[in-house]
Amino acid sequence: MAASRLTRPLDYVHDVLGLRLSSGDFAIDATAGNGHDTLFLARCVAPAGHVLAVDVQARAVERTRERLREAGLEQSVDVVEGSHADLGRLTAPDRRGKVRAVMFNLGFLPGSDKDVITQPQTTIAALEAAADLLAPGGLLSIVVYSGHDGGAAEAAAVLAWCESRDAGRWHVVQYRQLNRPNNPPWAIIAEKMAESEKAIGRTKGND
Ligand SMILES: C[S@@+](CC[C@H](N)C(=O)[O-])C[C@H]1O[C@@H](n2cnc3c(N)ncnc32)[C@H](O)[C@@H]1O
């Protein structure tokens, strides 16, 4: 049976971020991989905005640069080889606190032999950094895969981190197929509340 768009958490993330981002925004792809998400972000924020894309693997950096070149969007993106645990340092000081979206697509580089996977400790450090970098009203998205070796431990750590966000400061939602076996991927989107929302968030439970 072909996968429906409804069942793909990454499509959900693209739909939500696509509605929020516009030309002139600054966004971060914390796991550049083959560059699909970086290209998506670049299309959302170009021509006036900018993207920082990060990956620990040189081949991921090269594939992402190549994809951007083919699309004519290389001027809109800095692709950096490094760990997302260093996102704070890798983000220009004048952009800190002004980031409109940070995307994480965890796991391993598709098409690789899974020798490099995202790890709980660095992923949590990166989520902390991303949370600090976001502008009020900014979005943090995480697509989580738990089927590979090490994936379940990372998924548990990510879920615990998300569940522990202060409900007076964050809206946090999970998008997950409930009736499919074999650890289907799921997504979380966390929205950092704007100042005006914080007082409401502390007093209301359901809306
Ligand atoms: C599922 S892939 C990302 C897919 C990508 N967003 C795309 O559109 O093709 C996960 C990526 O995370 C990268 N990665 C693993 N650990 C990392 C780290 N500490 N910092 C940044 N990237 C990391 C891997 O090298 C891999 O390319």
The ligand as an SDF file (V2000), in Angstrom:
LIG
                    3D

 27 29  0  0  0  0  0  0  0  0999 V2000
   18.1230   11.5390    8.5540 C   0  0  0  0  0  0  0  0  0  0  0  0
   19.5930   12.3560    8.0850 S   0  0  0  0  0  0  0  0  0  0  0  0
   19.0370   13.9680    7.6790 C   0  0  0  0  0  0  0  0  0  0  0  0
   18.2650   14.0450    6.4000 C   0  0  0  0  0  0  0  0  0  0  0  0
   18.2510   15.4220    5.7930 C   0  0  0  0  0  0  0  0  0  0  0  0
   17.5580   16.3990    6.6130 N   0  0  0  0  0  0  0  0  0  0  0  0
   17.7670   15.4670    4.3760 C   0  0  0  0  0  0  0  0  0  0  0  0
   16.9040   16.2560    4.0290 O   0  0  0  0  0  0  0  0  0  0  0  0
   18.2920   14.6850    3.5720 O   0  0  0  0  0  0  0  0  0  0  0  0
   20.4360   12.6360    9.6110 C   0  0  0  0  0  0  0  0  0  0  0  0
   21.7430   13.3740    9.4550 C   0  0  0  0  0  0  0  0  0  0  0  0
   22.2070   13.7710   10.7460 O   0  0  0  0  0  0  0  0  0  0  0  0
   23.6020   13.8520   10.6600 C   0  0  0  0  0  0  0  0  0  0  0  0
   24.2010   13.9370   11.9960 N   0  0  0  0  0  0  0  0  0  0  0  0
   24.5080   12.9440   12.8730 C   0  0  0  0  0  0  0  0  0  0  0  0
   25.0300   13.4550   13.9940 N   0  0  0  0  0  0  0  0  0  0  0  0
   25.0740   14.8050   13.8350 C   0  0  0  0  0  0  0  0  0  0  0  0
   25.5310   15.8900   14.6380 C   0  0  0  0  0  0  0  0  0  0  0  0
   26.0420   15.6740   15.8760 N   0  0  0  0  0  0  0  0  0  0  0  0
   25.4430   17.1450   14.1500 N   0  0  0  0  0  0  0  0  0  0  0  0
   24.9160   17.3700   12.9050 C   0  0  0  0  0  0  0  0  0  0  0  0
   24.4780   16.3850   12.0950 N   0  0  0  0  0  0  0  0  0  0  0  0
   24.5500   15.1160   12.5550 C   0  0  0  0  0  0  0  0  0  0  0  0
   23.9970   12.6140    9.8790 C   0  0  0  0  0  0  0  0  0  0  0  0
   25.2870   12.7620    9.3360 O   0  0  0  0  0  0  0  0  0  0  0  0
   22.8810   12.5670    8.8260 C   0  0  0  0  0  0  0  0  0  0  0  0
   23.3010   13.1530    7.6290 O   0  0  0  0  0  0  0  0  0  0  0  0
  1  2  1  0
  2  3  1  0
  2 10  1  0
  3  4  1  0
  4  5  1  0
  5  6  1  0
  5  7  1  0
  7  8  2  0
  7  9  1  0
 10 11  1  0
 11 12  1  0
 11 26  1  0
 12 13  1  0
 13 14  1  0
 13 24  1  0
 14 15  1  0
 14 23  1  0
 15 16  2  0
 16 17  1  0
 17 18  1  0
 17 23  2  0
 18 19  1  0
 18 20  2  0
 20 21  1  0
 21 22  2  0
 22 23  1  0
 24 25  1  0
 24 26  1  0
 26 27  1  0
M  CHG  2   2   1   9  -1
M  END
$$$$
